Amino acid sequence: MPKRQGKYTLLLPSKPSIIGSAAVAGKKEKEGPMGTYFDLCFQDTTLGEESWEKAEARMQTEAVNLAIQKAGLTNAAIQYIFAGDLLNQCISSSFGLRGLGIPFLGQYGACSTMAQTISLAALLVDCGAANHCAAVTSSHFCSAERQFRFPLEYGGQRTPTAQWTATASGSAILGAHQTDTPFVAAMTIGKITDLGIKDAANMGAAMAPAAMQTLLDFLNDTHTTPDDYDLILTGDLGSVGAALLKELLTKEGVSLSSNYNDCGILIYDAQKQDVHAGGSGCGCSAAIVCSYLFQKMREGAFRNVLFLGTGALMSPTSSQQGESIPGIAHLLQFRMPS
């Protein structure tokens, strides 16, 4: 059963493992630095579908099926699937997964959704409520632009602080502890934090305070420092948000050094791919975590990792009504068995 440490952190004594994971991505993502880690990439971002939204739903289907296959399981072995995305009513998840026949729990955490879905899946496995759970999320540049900003046909210009929504999906299968794969050691569920940012083209600044608060809560609860970890990975603050996070933490007496990185920085080549402040979207961190991160951990490059999934809890309606953009960040500690 989960055990509380400090005020905000849960330890998972049974060490639920990532027994399978997969990431699928689009053409632009394939051309980036992480392209070789993805399980499947599509040259046509419509995936042969008749709309961007259907294409995104298809990505979730592909990611989940691949992850289940890599775990050596069938759909019938998965007791619950936790899924979410950026679109209204999470239609990428519900339409993409409706044919799997797996009990479904829809989630919304904006770009923090991968951290949220893995957290809930790990909790059910740890407490014995399920033997196997799936976690998945996705995003698609074109579907997100249509909903949150302007349709592509509009030809609107992006500001320097803007991030590029990744066309990608990542899925992880969680099960009983195994000795050769990463496990979820602890988690800290974040609090809603609002810096008062209203610019929808500056998500990094909106989310950075939440990342700072959740990381501080975890470090205080566990009596550890950033130097105790091989990697601290946020997703997706981009270059603007990552710089702000470092600045905010410095004011609190905490320093992030060379063991810090951000999924929004990793997924694209900022110099060659014209993504301005980097990547974003649910699928950005999901694809990085479910491919690059878990592969590197299995290879021994990292053994003790903190992943902070960050999200901007806004909608087109709230932005149009002049609301600020609240941020959220959930933290997961992934470890390799000793």
N, C-alpha and C positions, 0 to 999 in steps of 0.2 A: 504494500500500500504506500502511496506517496507520503512523504514526511516533510513537514514544514521546517525550514531553517530561517531564522530571522523573521522579518515581517512580511516579505513578499515572495520568497523563493521556496520552491518545492523540489525536494530530492526524490529521485525515483529508484528505490532500492533494488527492484528487479532488473534494472538496466535494459529496458526494451530496445531492441536493435533495429537498425535499418537493414532489413534482410533483402531488399531489392529497391532499386531506384532507376529512373530514366528521365531524360530530358530531350525534348524535340524543339526545333527552332526554325526560323525563316532564313531567307537568303542573306540578309544583312548581318544577322547574328553568326551565320556560318563563316562569313568573311572576316569576322573579328578574331581577337586573340584566343577566345575560348572555343572556337568553331570545331576543333578536333576532338573535344571532349563530349560533344552532344551525340546522342544515340541516333538521331534521325533529323535531317534538315531538308527543307522544301525549297526548291528553286522558284516555284510559283506560290506567292503568299496567299492566293485564294484556295490553295490545296484542291483545286478542281471543283470547289463549291460555288454557289451562285451569290454568296454575300460574304463580307468580312466576318460577320458574326457567326455564320455557319462554319467558316474556316477555323475560327478560334475554338468553337465547340469540338471540331474534329481533332484539333491538337490535344485537347484533354483526353479524348478517347484513345488516341495513339499513345500518349504518355502513360496512362494508367495500364493499358494492355501490355506495353513493353515492361513496365515495372513489375507487374504480376508475373509475367513470363520469366523475367530475370530472377525473381524470388523462388521460382520453381513451383508456383501455385496455380490454381484456377480461380475463376471468379467466385465459385461456390465456397472457397476457403476464406474469403474476405467477409468479416462480419459487418463492418461499417466502412463507409467512405466519407471523408470530410473534404469538401470542395468549395471553392469560391473563385470569383473573378471580379473585374472592375465594372462590368456592364449592369444596367438596371435589372433588378431581380435575379442577378447572377445567372443569366440565361446561357452563358457559355458552359457552365457546369451542369445545369439541369438538362439542357438539350444534348450536351455531349456525353453524359453518363446515363441517360435514361434507358439505354438498351443493355446495360450491364447486369441488371437484376441484383444489385447490391444495396442494402439499406443505406440511405443517403441523408447526410446532414449538411445543409448548405451553410456557408460561412461568408461573412464580409469583414475584412480587415484592411481593405485597400491593398497597398503593396506589402503589408505585413501578413497577408493571408497565408503564405507558406509556413511561416513560423507558427501561426495560429492553428492551422490544420494539423501540423506535426505534433504540436503540444497536446491537442485533444486526443489524437490517435495514440500518442504515447501514454497518456493518462489512463485510457481504457485498457490498454494492454497491461500496464503496470498494476492496476487494481484487480485484474483478473476478469473484467467484464467482457473481454474479447481476446481471442488468440491472435488474430491478424486484423489490422486496420490499414486503410489506404488514405493518403493525404495527397491532394493535387490542387494546383491552381494554374492560371494562364493569363496572358494578355496578348493583344494584337494591336500593332501601331494604328492600323486603319480604323478598326472598330472603336478604339479609344479616342482617336482624333475626332471621329464623327460625333461621339457622345459628349466629350468634355470640352472640345475646343471648336474647330471648324472642319467641315468636310474637306477632303483633300482637294477637291475641285475648286475650292475657294482660293487656294494659293496663298494663304496667309503666311507672313514671315514669323519666325520664331526668335525670341529674345535670347541673349547670351546665357541667361540662367536656366533656360528651358532644357528639359531632358527628353530623350527619345524613348518612347514606349516600346519595349522589346516585344517582338513577335515570337513568343516562346511559351512552353509549358513544362512543368516539372512535376514528377510524382514520386512518392516514397511509400514503401510498404513496411509497416512496423510489426514485429513479432517478438517472440521470446528471445532472451539473451543468447547471442552467439559469440564465439571467441575470435572471429576473424573479420568483424565488421563494426562500424561505429555504432554506439548506443547513446541514448538520451540519458544524461546523468542528472540534469537539473533544468529547471525553467523558472523564469520570472515573467509574470504577466504584467504588462505595462499599464500605466495610468494615462488618461487623455491629457495632453499638454498643449497649450495654445500660446504661441508667441505673438499672435495678432497679425500674422502674415495674411494678406488677402490676394496676393498675386498668384494665380493658378499656374503661371509659368515659372514659379520659383518654389517647387515642391521641396527641394532639398532643405531650404531654410525653414520651411514649415515643419518638417519632420525632425530636424536635428535636436531640438530641445527634448523631444520625447525619447530619442535614443540616449541622450545624456542622462536623463532621469532614471531610465530603466537600468542602464549600466551601473550607475551609482548605487541604486537599490541592491543590485545583485552583488556588487563588490562589498558593500557594507554587510549584507546578510551572510556572505561566505568568508568574510575577513581575508579577502585576496586582493591582489593588485593586477593591473593589465599585464605586467611582466610575468605573471604565473601561467600565461596562456601562449600557445604556439601561434595562434591567429585569433584576432578579433575582427569579425566580418560583419559589416552593416549592409543593408539592402532595402531601398536603394536611394542613398543620399546624393550620389553623383559628386562631382568635384566641388561644387558650391557648398552642399550640405556637409560633406566630409570635412572640409576646412572649417566650417562653423562649429561642427561637433568638437573638433580638437580645441578650438578657441574657448568654447564653453567649458570643456573639461579642465582646461588649464586654469581657468578662473576658480575652479573648485579644488585645485591642487592635485589633479590627476593628469598624467601625461600619456598620450598614445604614441608609441614609437613605431619602429619598422614592422612590428607584428600586426599592424592595423591595415585593413583594406576595405573596399566597398564594392559590392556587386555591380553597381552602376558605372564604376570606373573600369572594372575588369572586363565587362562584356564587349566593349567596343574599343577601337583604336581612335582616340579623340582627335588625333592629328590627321588621320586619313579618311575617317568616315563621317565627318561633319555632324556630330551628334551634340554639339555645344557642351552642356554640363555633364553629359554621360547618359547612361541608360536608366530606365525606370519601368514601372508596371509590375503587376503580380508575377508575370512570367520571368522577369529578369533575375531576381534572387532565386526563384524556384529552379530555373535552369542551371544556374551556377552551383547551387547547393547540391542538387540531385545528380550532377555530373562531376564537375571539377572538384568540389570540396570532398565529397565522399570517396571519389577515386584517389585523391591525394592522401586521404586519411588511411585508406586500405593499403596504400603503397608505403606508408610510414613517414610521409613528409610532415604530417601534422598528427598529433595524438590528443591534444586537448584544445578545443576550439569553442569560442563563443560566437554565436550567430544572432544578430539583432535584426529581425525583420521590421522595417519601418513603414508606416502607412499614413496617408493624408486623408482624413475622414471628412471629405467634402463631396458635394454633388453639384451638377450644373445649377440646380435650383437654389442651393444655399449660396453659391457664388453670385448668381444673378440678384439675390436679395441682399448682397453686401456683407454677408457673413465672413468672418475670418476662417482660416483653415486649421482645424485642430489636428494634432499629430498623435500617433500611437506607436509604440515599439514593444515587441515581445522578444524575450531573450531565451535561447536554447543553448545549453552546454552539451556539446557532442564530445565523446571520448572514445578512444580505442581501448579494448581490453588489455590489461597488463600482460 
